Every structure is written in structure tokens, then in C-alpha cells.
């Protein structure tokens, strides 16, 4: 059944923010409970997080595959499926989950560092900083396009000594199931080929909401990190 509030923008915004707040709580509990630990496999950690989400919020669906990656697997973009890997004592690990709360999607990613490697800790610290800078650029330019925001994020990453790990830096988000994001539909992504303004309405006349995702990598040392959340609210 269609959601009667779907065309009510304040309600849509509130529900997207509520979904993200639940995802933030989930990730805080992941850290507080030490679910990401040496000796655990990535799939094992993913299942632990799934079970934790069910414990906290009831049975929770996910609109995209659950991603936990460690070590060299953190170099891989979302669409790849590297073999399961056991987390080591000096690893960097990121988690990317897309839980659905009351039919509204969250998309949330954070990075965890085990051990004392200064470069891994620097990368983790740079992720939210570059995210915040990208958000500031979005807020300062009412006509910003996907291509321009991607270019600015890539520039910020390079200035900090990192590369971007994927072909895009974010995507549309909304009610589940949101308008299907086709791989060829570049207007659904914050990507070099998207010359359309990010501030626009969708085919149903509703405001487009975006996720900004920052995937930084060090190809030489074979590790990366990930940070994503709502850009537009």
C-alpha cells in the first residue's frame, strides 16, 4: 500500500532522519559491544550486526547487501564481493549497512581501526573531515551537480594523500523501494558524468535526497576506509 505521507516533504525528511538516527545507534552499539574484533570473519561480524539490529529494532530488512571489509578487502568497491577474510589484530575495518526502518532507508558506513598504525588512524580521522568538507561545498552551491561534487571530493582526498576507491561518491536514497538505481542511470549518482543539479525533484515531484559516501584508499599499503550518511538533511 502506498504511504499516504510520501508526498509530505517534512514527514519524509523526518523519517529519513529517524532512520539514520537508528543506524547511528546501531553503529555505536557495534563499537560499544566490541563486535568487530580480531579472529572474527567478516561474514561472522556481518551476521552479528544483523542480529544486533534485530535485537534493537525488531526484525530489520536491508535494502542492499551488508558489507564488512577488512585489510586489503577495504580497497574493493561496493559491487565487488571479495572472499571472506578473518580480521587481524592490526586491521582497519569498515562496515556499510542499509537497514530499512518503517519503510524508510538508511545508508550508513563507518570505519574502525584495531591496533596503533598511525596511517590507519589518520585515514579514519580524514574520512569524517572530508565528508564535512563535501557537505559544506554542497550547502554553499545551490546549483552544484553530481560531477562537481565528485570532483571536489576527489580533490580533497588527493590533498590528504589518498585516492577515491570507487567510481561514484554517493547516490539517491528515500522510501523503500526507492526508484530503482540502474547502473547506467548516472543521474542517480554523485559521479563524474552526472551534470544534473543534485537539488531537484524526482519523477513523482518529490525532493531528491542524497547519500554522500567517502571511500578513501592507500593502494600502496593496501588498505582503505569508508564513511557515509545523509548529505541533504
C-alpha positions, 0 to 999 in steps of 0.5 A: 500500500502506498504511504499516504505521507510520501508526498509530505516533504517534512514527514519524509525528511523526518523519517529519513532522519529517524532512520539514520538516527537508528543506524547511528545507534546501531553503529555505536552499539557495534563499537560499544559491544566490541563486535568487530574484533580480531579472529572474527570473519567478516561474514561472522561480524556481518551476521552479528550486526544483523542480529544486533539490529534485530535485537534493537529494532525488531526484525530489520530488512536491508535494502542492499547487501551488508558489507564488512571489509577488512585489510586489503578487502577495504580497497574493493568497491561496493559491487565487488564481493571479495572472499571472506577474510578473518580480521587481524589484530592490526586491521582497519575495518569498515562496515556499510549497512542499509537497514530499512526502518518503517519503510524508510532507508538508511545508508550508513558506513563507518570505519574502525581501526584495531591496533596503533598504525598511525596511517590507519588512524589518520585515514579514519580521522580524514574520512569524517573531515572530508565528508564535512568538507563535501557537505559544506561545498554542497550547502554553499552551491545551490546549483552544484551537480553530481560531477562537481561534487565528485570532483571536489571530493576527489580533490580533497582526498588527493590533498590528504594523500589518498585516492577515491576507491570507487567510481561514484561518491554517493547516490539517491536514497528515500522510501523503500523501494526507492526508484530503482538505481540502474547502473547506467542511470548516472543521474542517480549518482554523485559521479563524474558524468552526472551534470544534473543539479543534485537539488531537484525533484524526482519523477513523482515531484518529490525532493531528491535526497542524497547519500554522500559516501567517502571511500578513501584508499592507500593502494600502496599499503593496501588498505582503505576506509569508508564513511557515509550518511545523509548529505541533504538533511 
